[in-house]
Amino acid sequence: MDEVRSGEFNWKSDDFELVRLEDELRLQQLGLADENDLTAGG
């Protein structure tokens, strides 16, 4: 993450969001939990 904070990746798209695997609600909202079976119950 230090590289990101220092701006080494300024040329790349900033359309990203870091989501913890523990954040099941957000993973579900993004449609990633079901698709990749990432929830604890999966």
Secondary structure, 3 states (H helix, E strand, C coil): CHHHHCCCCCCCCCCCCCCCCCCHHHHHHCCCHHHHCCCCCC
